[in-house]
């Protein structure tokens, strides 16, 4: 039972507790007013801390804070240099354009973590976004295309990229040099040295398109990374190459690539689930070691074997047909592979 009584100028709240007796909590009206005033003051200070600073020219953003472009910018060399951690840059739909050198937005070679870059276009630089010394970045709703080298390069771990377009860059569309990044709704097409390249473990690529790149479409170099619900097509190298163990391709399509559709070339415990691999110049799906898992997969019209896998491993509901080589090659290493609902004549 809760009893509340108000006595001016004090407020008395009495709570009847069944075992511990009665607990009385009293607040003076003056204290309540003081507490409310303090809350309002904090909100006001937070509002000031969140204030944005307009940027109308290329410059160094030397203090933490929120910045936004008031106009399109052009540069010879670097344009915006992030000079502190915790800097947010909202391009507000504007464009930053270069002359083939420098970077559109860069950390200048010093660690500037927790940067946010969003809502605009960058083109015509050596690197569109160069955070090679930094990490923990968020990049959203950004088009960084037609740069001489990389569209986006980030050196440290734990980044989030969403709705990022990196097309027709001279080197890699997106290059991440460390681990634990999440990428979604990425467009990485027509780049000169691969679509997406990640040097370390534990990354996810979701709902993305990686097409028509020279080199490998998606390359992740260590364990525990996944490509999910993505299309990787018409790249001159492998469509997807995932090195080391515990990687997976789920609900994705790899087709008409110049190498293998999906290449898992080194160690064990990798999976391909609910995916298609068709018309690739190499093997449709290549497992380079045992304990591979295939489930609900269609592999067809590849110009080499459909599936190459070492056993032990397993397939469930694999359809592998009309490949130029053997539809399914299972090589016994230390025991047989298990197959159910297999359609690989």
FENTA-V26085 format. One record per residue. N is the residue number from 1. RES is the residue in three letters. OMEGA is omega as a letter, one per 30 degrees, with the letter a starting at -180 (999 if undefined). NEAR is the number of other C-alpha atoms within 8 Angstrom. D_CENTER is the distance of its C-alpha to the mean C-alpha in Angstrom with 1 decimal. Layout:
BEGIN
N|RES|OMEGA|NEAR|D_CENTER ; N|RES|OMEGA|NEAR|D_CENTER
END
This chain:
BEGIN
1|UNK|a|5|52.3 ; 2|UNK|l|6|51.0 ; 3|UNK|l|8|53.6 ; 4|UNK|l|7|52.8 ; 5|UNK|a|8|55.5 ; 6|UNK|l|7|55.4 ; 7|UNK|a|7|58.1 ; 8|UNK|g|6|58.1 ; 9|UNK|a|6|57.0 ; 10|UNK|l|10|55.2 ; 11|UNK|a|12|52.8 ; 12|UNK|l|12|53.5 ; 13|UNK|a|10|51.2 ; 14|UNK|l|12|52.7 ; 15|UNK|l|10|50.9 ; 16|UNK|l|10|53.1 ; 17|UNK|a|9|51.7 ; 18|UNK|a|5|53.4 ; 19|UNK|a|4|53.6 ; 20|UNK|a|6|53.2 ; 21|UNK|a|7|55.6 ; 22|UNK|l|8|54.7 ; 23|UNK|a|9|52.0 ; 24|UNK|l|8|52.7 ; 25|UNK|a|7|50.0 ; 26|UNK|l|8|51.4 ; 27|UNK|l|9|49.8 ; 28|UNK|l|9|52.0 ; 29|UNK|a|10|51.4 ; 30|UNK|l|6|51.2 ; 31|UNK|l|8|48.4 ; 32|UNK|l|9|46.5 ; 33|UNK|l|8|46.9 ; 34|UNK|l|8|45.8 ; 35|UNK|l|8|42.7 ; 36|UNK|l|8|41.8 ; 37|UNK|l|8|42.5 ; 38|UNK|l|8|40.1 ; 39|UNK|l|8|37.3 ; 40|UNK|l|8|37.9 ; 41|UNK|l|8|38.0 ; 42|UNK|l|8|34.7 ; 43|UNK|l|8|33.1 ; 44|UNK|l|8|34.7 ; 45|UNK|l|8|33.4 ; 46|UNK|l|8|29.9 ; 47|UNK|l|8|30.3 ; 48|UNK|a|7|31.5 ; 49|UNK|a|7|28.6 ; 50|UNK|a|8|26.2 ; 51|UNK|a|8|28.3 ; 52|UNK|l|8|26.7 ; 53|UNK|l|8|28.1 ; 54|UNK|l|8|28.5 ; 55|UNK|a|10|27.8 ; 56|UNK|l|9|29.9 ; 57|UNK|l|5|29.7 ; 58|UNK|a|11|27.7 ; 59|UNK|l|7|28.0 ; 60|UNK|l|8|26.8 ; 61|UNK|a|11|25.4 ; 62|UNK|a|7|27.2 ; 63|UNK|l|7|26.9 ; 64|UNK|l|9|24.2 ; 65|UNK|a|12|24.0 ; 66|UNK|a|12|22.8 ; 67|UNK|l|12|23.5 ; 68|UNK|l|12|23.7 ; 69|UNK|l|13|24.9 ; 70|UNK|l|9|28.4 ; 71|UNK|l|7|28.6 ; 72|UNK|a|9|27.1 ; 73|UNK|l|12|27.0 ; 74|UNK|a|9|28.0 ; 75|UNK|l|11|28.2 ; 76|UNK|a|10|29.7 ; 77|UNK|a|11|27.4 ; 78|UNK|l|14|24.9 ; 79|UNK|l|17|24.8 ; 80|UNK|l|12|23.1 ; 81|UNK|l|12|23.0 ; 82|UNK|a|14|21.4 ; 83|UNK|a|11|24.3 ; 84|UNK|l|11|23.2 ; 85|UNK|l|11|20.5 ; 86|UNK|l|11|19.6 ; 87|UNK|l|15|19.8 ; 88|UNK|a|10|18.4 ; 89|UNK|l|12|18.9 ; 90|UNK|a|13|19.3 ; 91|UNK|l|13|20.3 ; 92|UNK|l|10|22.1 ; 93|UNK|a|7|21.7 ; 94|UNK|a|13|23.3 ; 95|UNK|l|11|22.8 ; 96|UNK|a|13|22.8 ; 97|UNK|a|12|24.6 ; 98|UNK|a|17|25.6 ; 99|UNK|l|9|28.3 ; 100|UNK|l|11|26.3 ; 101|UNK|l|13|26.2 ; 102|UNK|a|12|24.2 ; 103|UNK|l|16|20.9 ; 104|UNK|l|17|20.3 ; 105|UNK|a|12|18.7 ; 106|UNK|l|14|19.0 ; 107|UNK|l|15|19.6 ; 108|UNK|l|8|22.7 ; 109|UNK|l|8|22.2 ; 110|UNK|a|7|22.4 ; 111|UNK|l|9|19.9 ; 112|UNK|a|15|19.0 ; 113|UNK|l|11|16.5 ; 114|UNK|l|11|15.1 ; 115|UNK|l|14|15.0 ; 116|UNK|l|13|14.0 ; 117|UNK|a|12|14.1 ; 118|UNK|l|12|14.5 ; 119|UNK|l|12|16.7 ; 120|UNK|a|13|18.1 ; 121|UNK|l|13|18.5 ; 122|UNK|l|15|18.8 ; 123|UNK|l|14|20.7 ; 124|UNK|l|14|23.4 ; 125|UNK|l|19|22.4 ; 126|UNK|l|12|22.0 ; 127|UNK|l|16|18.4 ; 128|UNK|l|17|16.9 ; 129|UNK|a|14|14.9 ; 130|UNK|l|13|16.0 ; 131|UNK|a|15|14.9 ; 132|UNK|l|11|15.9 ; 133|UNK|a|12|17.9 ; 134|UNK|l|14|15.5 ; 135|UNK|a|16|12.6 ; 136|UNK|a|12|11.5 ; 137|UNK|l|12|10.5 ; 138|UNK|l|11|9.4 ; 139|UNK|a|12|9.3 ; 140|UNK|l|12|10.3 ; 141|UNK|a|11|12.7 ; 142|UNK|l|14|13.1 ; 143|UNK|l|10|14.7 ; 144|UNK|a|16|15.0 ; 145|UNK|l|16|17.2 ; 146|UNK|l|13|20.4 ; 147|UNK|a|17|20.2 ; 148|UNK|l|13|22.2 ; 149|UNK|a|11|19.6 ; 150|UNK|l|17|15.8 ; 151|UNK|l|18|14.1 ; 152|UNK|l|14|11.6 ; 153|UNK|a|14|12.2 ; 154|UNK|a|13|11.4 ; 155|UNK|a|12|13.7 ; 156|UNK|a|13|13.2 ; 157|UNK|l|11|11.0 ; 158|UNK|a|12|9.1 ; 159|UNK|l|11|6.8 ; 160|UNK|l|11|5.2 ; 161|UNK|a|13|4.6 ; 162|UNK|l|11|6.7 ; 163|UNK|l|11|9.6 ; 164|UNK|l|14|9.3 ; 165|UNK|l|12|12.0 ; 166|UNK|a|18|12.8 ; 167|UNK|l|14|16.0 ; 168|UNK|l|12|19.1 ; 169|UNK|a|17|18.3 ; 170|UNK|l|12|20.7 ; 171|UNK|a|12|18.5 ; 172|UNK|l|16|14.8 ; 173|UNK|l|18|12.6 ; 174|UNK|l|13|9.5 ; 175|UNK|l|12|10.7 ; 176|UNK|a|12|9.3 ; 177|UNK|a|13|12.5 ; 178|UNK|a|12|11.9 ; 179|UNK|l|14|10.5 ; 180|UNK|l|11|8.7 ; 181|UNK|l|12|5.1 ; 182|UNK|a|11|3.0 ; 183|UNK|l|12|1.6 ; 184|UNK|l|11|5.4 ; 185|UNK|a|11|8.6 ; 186|UNK|l|16|7.9 ; 187|UNK|l|12|11.4 ; 188|UNK|a|16|12.0 ; 189|UNK|l|14|15.7 ; 190|UNK|l|12|18.8 ; 191|UNK|a|18|17.6 ; 192|UNK|a|12|20.2 ; 193|UNK|l|11|18.7 ; 194|UNK|a|16|15.8 ; 195|UNK|a|19|12.8 ; 196|UNK|l|13|9.8 ; 197|UNK|a|12|11.1 ; 198|UNK|a|13|9.9 ; 199|UNK|a|11|13.1 ; 200|UNK|a|12|12.8 ; 201|UNK|l|14|12.3 ; 202|UNK|a|12|10.6 ; 203|UNK|l|13|7.0 ; 204|UNK|l|11|6.0 ; 205|UNK|a|12|5.5 ; 206|UNK|l|12|7.6 ; 207|UNK|a|11|10.2 ; 208|UNK|l|12|9.7 ; 209|UNK|a|12|12.5 ; 210|UNK|a|17|13.1 ; 211|UNK|l|14|16.8 ; 212|UNK|l|12|19.7 ; 213|UNK|l|18|18.3 ; 214|UNK|a|14|20.8 ; 215|UNK|a|12|19.8 ; 216|UNK|l|16|17.2 ; 217|UNK|l|19|14.7 ; 218|UNK|l|13|11.9 ; 219|UNK|l|12|12.9 ; 220|UNK|a|14|11.7 ; 221|UNK|l|12|14.8 ; 222|UNK|a|13|15.3 ; 223|UNK|l|13|15.6 ; 224|UNK|l|11|13.9 ; 225|UNK|a|14|10.8 ; 226|UNK|l|12|10.5 ; 227|UNK|a|12|10.2 ; 228|UNK|l|12|11.3 ; 229|UNK|a|11|13.2 ; 230|UNK|l|14|12.4 ; 231|UNK|a|12|15.0 ; 232|UNK|a|16|15.4 ; 233|UNK|l|14|18.8 ; 234|UNK|l|12|21.4 ; 235|UNK|a|18|19.8 ; 236|UNK|l|12|22.6 ; 237|UNK|l|12|21.4 ; 238|UNK|l|16|19.8 ; 239|UNK|l|20|17.5 ; 240|UNK|l|14|15.3 ; 241|UNK|a|14|16.2 ; 242|UNK|a|14|15.3 ; 243|UNK|l|14|17.5 ; 244|UNK|a|13|19.2 ; 245|UNK|l|12|19.6 ; 246|UNK|l|11|18.1 ; 247|UNK|a|14|15.4 ; 248|UNK|l|12|15.3 ; 249|UNK|a|12|15.0 ; 250|UNK|l|12|15.6 ; 251|UNK|a|11|16.9 ; 252|UNK|l|14|15.9 ; 253|UNK|l|12|18.2 ; 254|UNK|a|16|18.8 ; 255|UNK|l|14|21.9 ; 256|UNK|l|12|24.1 ; 257|UNK|a|17|22.2 ; 258|UNK|l|13|24.5 ; 259|UNK|l|12|23.9 ; 260|UNK|l|17|23.0 ; 261|UNK|l|18|21.0 ; 262|UNK|a|14|19.3 ; 263|UNK|l|14|20.2 ; 264|UNK|a|14|20.1 ; 265|UNK|a|12|22.7 ; 266|UNK|a|10|23.4 ; 267|UNK|a|11|23.7 ; 268|UNK|l|12|24.1 ; 269|UNK|l|11|22.7 ; 270|UNK|a|13|20.2 ; 271|UNK|l|11|20.0 ; 272|UNK|a|12|19.7 ; 273|UNK|l|13|20.2 ; 274|UNK|a|10|21.2 ; 275|UNK|l|13|20.1 ; 276|UNK|l|12|22.1 ; 277|UNK|a|16|22.7 ; 278|UNK|l|14|25.4 ; 279|UNK|l|12|27.1 ; 280|UNK|a|18|25.4 ; 281|UNK|l|12|27.7 ; 282|UNK|l|12|27.2 ; 283|UNK|l|17|26.9 ; 284|UNK|l|18|25.0 ; 285|UNK|a|14|23.6 ; 286|UNK|l|13|24.5 ; 287|UNK|a|15|24.5 ; 288|UNK|a|13|25.8 ; 289|UNK|a|12|26.9 ; 290|UNK|l|14|28.4 ; 291|UNK|l|12|27.1 ; 292|UNK|l|16|24.9 ; 293|UNK|l|12|24.5 ; 294|UNK|a|12|24.6 ; 295|UNK|l|11|25.0 ; 296|UNK|a|11|25.5 ; 297|UNK|l|13|24.7 ; 298|UNK|a|11|26.4 ; 299|UNK|a|17|26.9 ; 300|UNK|l|14|29.3 ; 301|UNK|l|12|30.8 ; 302|UNK|a|18|29.0 ; 303|UNK|l|12|31.3 ; 304|UNK|l|12|31.4 ; 305|UNK|l|16|31.3 ; 306|UNK|l|20|29.4 ; 307|UNK|l|15|28.2 ; 308|UNK|l|13|29.1 ; 309|UNK|l|14|28.8 ; 310|UNK|l|16|30.6 ; 311|UNK|g|17|32.4 ; 312|UNK|l|14|32.2 ; 313|UNK|a|13|29.5 ; 314|UNK|l|12|29.6 ; 315|UNK|l|13|29.2 ; 316|UNK|l|11|29.6 ; 317|UNK|l|11|30.1 ; 318|UNK|l|15|29.3 ; 319|UNK|a|12|30.6 ; 320|UNK|a|15|30.9 ; 321|UNK|l|12|33.4 ; 322|UNK|l|8|34.7 ; 323|UNK|a|15|32.9 ; 324|UNK|l|11|35.0 ; 325|UNK|l|8|35.1 ; 326|UNK|a|10|35.4 ; 327|UNK|l|14|33.5 ; 328|UNK|l|10|32.8 ; 329|UNK|l|10|33.5 ; 330|UNK|a|9|33.6 ; 331|UNK|a|7|34.9 ; 332|UNK|l|10|36.5 ; 333|UNK|l|9|35.5 ; 334|UNK|l|6|36.7 ; 335|UNK|a|7|37.3 ; 336|UNK|l|9|36.8 ; 337|UNK|l|12|33.8 ; 338|UNK|a|8|34.1 ; 339|UNK|l|8|33.9 ; 340|UNK|a|7|34.5 ; 341|UNK|a|7|34.6 ; 342|UNK|l|10|34.3 ; 343|UNK|a|9|34.9 ; 344|UNK|a|9|34.9 ; 345|UNK|999|5|38.4
END
